Amino acid sequence: MNSLGINKPKKETKVVVAMSGGVDSSVVAALMKEEGYNVTGITLKLYDDTKKAEKGRQCCAGQDILDAKRVSEKINIEHEILYYQKKFKTEVIDSFIDSYVAGETPIPCVQCNQTVKFRDLFKYAKDLNADALITGHYVSRLKRNGHASMYRAKDHNRDQSYFLFSTTQEQLEYLRFPLGEIDKSETRSIAKKLNLNVADKPDSQDICFVPNGDYSSVIKRFRPESFMKGKIIDLSGKQIGEHQGIINYTIGQRKGIKISSDKPLYVININAENNTVIVGKKENLEIKEIQLRDLNILSPKKEFDQIINIKVRSTGRFLKAKINFKNENVRVEILDKETGISPGQACVFYSKDEVGDKVLGGGWIDKTFNNNLST
């Protein structure tokens, strides 16, 4: 059994490494080559980057493809580029826009992992007869009793398990995550030691197709009709202002409401059907229960018979919760105080064992409930 848990000599073990052009995936490819595996690097071109970003970094753009190619040449591995722009537009960008127009706050990075990366690239790697698909994600994978499980990465500051909750069991059996047990600083040290051209490359920022963080500009380009004026109302239904389009607002937002009040006002709800934005005080943001859709479960249901931890945003803290599978729509009772949870985000389940924080699965937040209203 080799270091990837595959019963083959390393030189006979064919692996595909998803190379984004960043330092993480480049280090993974280099480590696999150093260990003696038969490595093919694959880079996805996901969108046509006709305009340069004004600031920050983006992934899957022209420069990143060039960087991935240079790394592949340096470490002497095969490198391929897959042109997935149409898939990405349909599966990720259109879905992102649909979610925003519906008054939600989407997470396109999860959609990207769920579709073009872990579905389409997974299939392509299988078609190449590769023994494993390897990525530079910071998440841990452990196989016990013939069953692969996902855990939070050792470096909790870099952990990406929240973004991978929709990974299926079949995919998890095939995937490997070599960076799950090391810190980001160690990854950069390895890159410098190997003299990789991306050793000091900044991490990607924002969403790749929204490089300036200006979500509304993307929606305006594809759905200009979404910018309809509407009412800003309080919790009693009284109009207290006017908005220029619901896509300019997210739940929990405080800045940009532009309504004078004795206490700060926050966006409590967005009603796409009525084209209204509901605002209230901070205490009105507290959520007691959420309803989920499109669940992906990676553990037996019996593991949910106890109080578990959940995360409702990628940078959020662990919250104690109870999961109720009895109804048609799964309900999550939140036992800790939490505010500003938005439909369109993910709720990811975790349990603690002797290894660490195990990912039990998760789902998309469909509705939220508090003492004032449901969204």
C-alpha positions in Angstrom: 0.0 0.0 0.0 1.5 3.3 -1.1 1.3 6.7 0.7 -2.1 7.4 -1.1 -3.6 4.2 0.3 -3.5 2.6 -3.2 -2.2 -1.0 -3.6 0.2 -0.3 -6.4 3.9 0.8 -6.6 4.1 4.6 -6.8 5.6 4.6 -10.3 2.6 2.6 -11.5 0.0 4.8 -9.7 -1.4 7.4 -12.1 -2.7 10.6 -10.4 -4.3 13.7 -11.7 -3.6 16.9 -9.9 -6.0 19.8 -10.3 -3.6 22.8 -10.8 -5.1 26.2 -10.4 -1.8 28.0 -10.9 -1.6 28.9 -7.2 1.0 27.9 -4.7 -1.1 25.2 -3.0 -1.9 23.0 -6.0 1.6 23.6 -7.4 3.2 22.2 -4.3 0.9 19.2 -4.3 1.9 18.4 -7.9 5.6 18.8 -7.0 5.3 16.6 -3.9 3.5 13.8 -5.9 6.3 13.9 -8.5 9.0 13.8 -5.9 7.4 10.8 -4.3 7.6 9.0 -7.6 4.0 8.9 -8.8 2.9 9.2 -12.4 1.5 12.7 -12.4 -0.7 14.6 -14.9 -1.5 18.2 -14.0 -4.8 19.6 -15.3 -5.8 23.2 -15.3 -9.4 24.4 -15.9 -10.1 27.5 -17.9 -13.4 28.5 -16.5 -14.1 32.0 -17.9 -12.9 34.4 -20.5 -10.9 37.0 -18.6 -11.0 39.7 -21.2 -10.6 42.4 -18.6 -7.9 42.6 -16.0 -8.8 42.8 -12.4 -8.3 46.3 -10.9 -7.1 44.8 -7.7 -6.6 41.5 -5.9 -6.1 38.1 -7.4 -8.3 35.7 -9.2 -8.1 32.1 -10.1 -8.6 30.2 -13.3 -7.5 33.2 -15.4 -4.9 33.5 -18.1 -1.9 34.2 -15.9 -2.8 31.3 -13.6 -2.9 28.9 -16.6 0.5 30.1 -17.6 1.9 29.7 -14.1 0.5 26.1 -13.9 2.2 25.3 -17.2 5.5 26.7 -16.0 5.4 24.7 -12.8 4.5 21.6 -14.8 7.5 22.1 -17.1 9.8 22.7 -14.1 8.8 19.5 -12.3 8.6 17.6 -15.6 5.0 16.4 -15.6 2.4 16.3 -18.3 0.0 19.2 -18.3 -3.4 19.6 -19.9 -5.9 22.5 -20.1 -9.6 21.8 -20.1 -11.8 24.5 -21.5 -14.9 24.5 -19.3 -16.1 28.1 -19.9 -19.6 27.0 -21.1 -20.1 24.6 -18.2 -18.9 27.2 -15.7 -21.2 29.9 -17.1 -24.2 27.6 -16.9 -23.5 25.8 -13.6 -21.8 28.6 -11.6 -22.3 32.1 -12.9 -26.0 31.6 -13.9 -26.7 29.9 -10.6 -25.0 32.7 -8.7 -27.1 35.3 -10.5 -30.4 33.3 -10.1 -29.7 33.1 -6.4 -29.0 36.8 -5.9 -32.1 37.8 -8.0 -34.1 35.5 -5.6 -32.9 37.5 -2.6 -30.3 34.9 -1.5 -26.6 35.2 -0.8 -24.9 32.5 -2.9 -21.6 30.8 -2.5 -20.3 30.1 -6.1 -17.1 28.4 -4.8 -19.2 25.5 -3.5 -21.1 25.3 -6.8 -17.8 25.3 -8.6 -16.5 22.4 -6.5 -19.8 20.6 -6.8 -20.0 20.8 -10.6 -17.0 21.5 -12.9 -14.3 20.4 -10.4 -15.6 17.4 -8.5 -18.1 16.2 -11.1 -16.7 17.0 -14.5 -13.0 16.9 -13.6 -13.7 13.7 -11.6 -15.1 12.1 -14.6 -12.3 13.2 -16.8 -9.7 11.8 -14.4 -11.6 8.5 -14.4 -11.6 8.5 -18.2 -7.8 8.8 -18.1 -7.7 5.7 -15.9 -6.1 7.7 -13.1 -6.0 6.1 -9.6 -6.8 9.3 -7.8 -7.7 12.9 -8.2 -5.6 15.2 -6.0 -6.2 18.8 -5.1 -4.6 21.5 -3.0 -7.6 22.0 -0.7 -6.9 22.4 3.0 -9.0 19.5 4.3 -8.2 16.1 5.7 -9.3 12.7 4.5 -9.1 9.5 6.6 -10.0 6.0 5.6 -11.1 3.5 8.2 -12.9 0.2 7.8 -13.1 0.8 4.0 -14.9 4.1 4.4 -13.4 7.5 3.6 -14.3 10.5 5.9 -13.6 14.2 5.6 -12.2 16.3 8.5 -11.3 19.9 9.1 -7.7 20.7 8.1 -5.0 20.9 10.7 -4.6 24.6 9.9 -8.0 25.8 11.0 -7.3 29.2 9.6 -7.0 27.7 6.1 -9.6 24.9 6.5 -11.8 24.6 3.4 -14.2 21.8 4.5 -17.1 24.2 4.5 -16.7 24.7 0.7 -16.5 20.9 0.2 -19.6 19.8 2.1 -21.3 18.7 -1.2 -18.5 16.2 -2.0 -20.2 12.8 -2.5 -19.0 9.6 -0.9 -17.9 8.2 -4.3 -15.9 11.3 -5.0 -14.3 11.2 -1.5 -13.2 7.7 -2.0 -11.3 8.9 -5.1 -10.0 12.2 -3.9 -6.8 13.0 -1.9 -5.8 16.2 -0.1 -2.1 16.1 0.8 -2.2 19.6 2.4 -4.7 18.7 5.1 -2.1 17.9 7.7 0.2 20.9 7.2 0.1 24.7 7.8 0.0 27.2 4.9 3.4 28.6 6.0 4.9 25.1 5.5 3.4 25.0 2.0 5.1 28.2 1.0 8.4 26.9 2.5 8.1 23.8 0.4 7.5 25.9 -2.7 10.6 28.0 -2.0 12.7 25.0 -1.3 11.6 23.5 -4.7 12.2 26.9 -6.3 8.7 27.0 -7.8 7.9 30.2 -9.7 4.7 30.6 -7.6 6.3 30.4 -4.2 5.5 34.1 -3.4 2.4 34.4 -5.4 -0.5 36.0 -3.5 -3.5 33.9 -2.7 -6.6 34.3 -4.9 -9.1 36.8 -3.5 -12.8 37.3 -4.0 -14.8 35.3 -6.5 -12.9 34.5 -9.7 -15.5 36.1 -12.0 -16.1 39.0 -9.6 -12.4 40.1 -9.1 -13.3 43.5 -7.7 -15.9 42.2 -5.3 -18.6 44.2 -7.2 -21.3 41.6 -7.4 -23.9 44.0 -8.8 -21.8 44.8 -11.9 -21.9 41.1 -12.8 -25.7 40.9 -12.4 -26.1 44.2 -14.3 -24.2 42.8 -17.2 -26.2 39.6 -17.5 -29.6 40.6 -16.0 -30.0 44.4 -16.2 -33.7 44.0 -15.7 -33.0 42.9 -12.1 -32.3 46.5 -11.1 -35.9 47.5 -10.3 -36.7 50.1 -7.7 -38.8 48.9 -4.7 -39.8 49.6 -1.2 -37.7 49.4 2.0 -40.1 48.6 4.8 -39.9 48.0 8.5 -41.1 45.0 10.4 -44.6 46.4 10.6 -44.8 46.7 6.8 -44.5 50.5 6.7 -42.5 51.9 3.9 -39.5 54.0 5.2 -37.4 54.2 2.1 -36.7 53.1 -1.5 -34.1 50.8 -2.9 -32.5 50.6 -6.4 -32.7 46.8 -6.7 -32.7 44.0 -4.2 -29.4 42.6 -5.5 -27.7 45.5 -3.8 -28.6 44.1 -0.4 -27.7 41.1 1.7 -29.1 39.9 5.0 -27.2 41.5 8.0 -26.1 44.5 5.9 -25.8 47.7 7.8 -24.0 50.1 5.5 -25.7 51.6 2.4 -29.3 51.5 3.7 -29.3 55.3 3.8 -32.3 55.7 6.2 -31.9 57.8 9.3 -32.9 56.1 12.6 -32.2 56.5 16.3 -30.6 53.0 16.2 -28.6 51.4 13.4 -30.8 49.6 10.9 -29.9 46.2 9.4 -31.3 44.2 6.5 -33.5 41.6 8.1 -35.1 40.0 5.1 -35.3 40.3 1.3 -38.5 39.5 -0.4 -37.8 38.9 -4.1 -41.5 38.2 -4.9 -42.6 41.6 -3.7 -39.3 43.3 -4.5 -39.0 44.6 -1.0 -36.2 45.0 1.5 -37.1 44.6 5.2 -35.0 46.4 7.8 -34.9 46.3 11.6 -32.7 46.5 14.7 -29.7 44.2 15.3 -31.7 42.0 17.7 -34.1 41.2 14.9 -31.3 39.4 13.1 -31.1 36.5 15.6 -32.0 33.2 14.0 -33.4 30.3 16.0 -34.0 27.7 13.3 -33.2 27.1 9.6 -34.6 24.9 6.9 -32.3 23.1 4.4 -32.6 21.8 0.9 -30.4 19.6 -1.3 -28.7 17.7 1.6 -25.5 15.7 1.1 -25.0 13.3 4.0 -21.6 11.6 4.5 -22.3 9.7 7.7 -25.0 7.4 9.1 -28.1 9.1 10.4 -27.4 7.8 13.9 -24.5 10.2 14.2 -27.1 13.0 14.2 -29.0 11.7 17.2 -26.9 14.0 19.4 -26.1 17.7 19.6 -23.6 18.5 16.8 -21.7 21.5 15.6 -22.6 23.4 12.5 -21.2 26.3 10.5 -23.5 28.6 8.6 -20.8 30.7 6.9 -17.3 29.9 5.8 -15.6 32.2 8.3 -18.2 31.6 11.1 -17.7 29.9 14.4 -19.0 26.5 15.4 -22.6 26.6 16.7 -24.4 23.9 18.7 -27.4 22.5 16.9 -30.0 19.7 16.7 -31.0 18.2 13.4 -34.5 17.1 12.7 -34.9 14.7 9.7 -38.5 13.8 10.5 -40.1 16.4 8.3 -39.9 16.5 4.5 -37.8 19.6 4.9 -34.8 19.1 7.2 -34.9 21.6 10.1 -31.9 22.7 12.2 -32.5 24.1 15.6 -29.7 26.5 16.6 -28.8 26.3 20.3 -26.3 29.2 20.3 -27.1 32.8 19.6 -26.4 33.7 15.9 -27.4 36.6 13.7 -27.6 37.4 10.0 -27.9 33.9 8.6 -29.0 34.1 4.9 -30.8 31.8 2.5 -28.4 30.7 -0.2 -25.5 30.0 2.2 -24.6 26.5 3.3 -25.1 24.8 6.7 -22.3 22.3 7.2 -22.5 19.5 9.9 -19.6 18.5 12.1 -19.0 16.0 15.0 -15.9 15.7 17.2 -14.1 12.4 17.6 -10.6 11.2 18.6 -9.2 12.4 15.2 -10.7 15.8 15.0 -13.8 17.6 13.5 -15.5 15.2 11.1 -17.7 16.5 8.3 -21.0 14.8 8.5 -22.4 16.6 5.4 -24.5 19.6 4.9 -27.2 21.4 2.9 -28.2 24.7 1.4 -30.1 27.2 3.6 -33.6 27.5 2.2 -35.4 29.4 4.9 -34.6 31.0 8.3 -36.8 31.6 11.3 -36.7 34.0 14.2 -39.1 35.7 16.5 -40.2 38.3 13.9 -40.6 36.5 10.5 -39.4 33.7 8.3 -37.4 34.2 5.2 
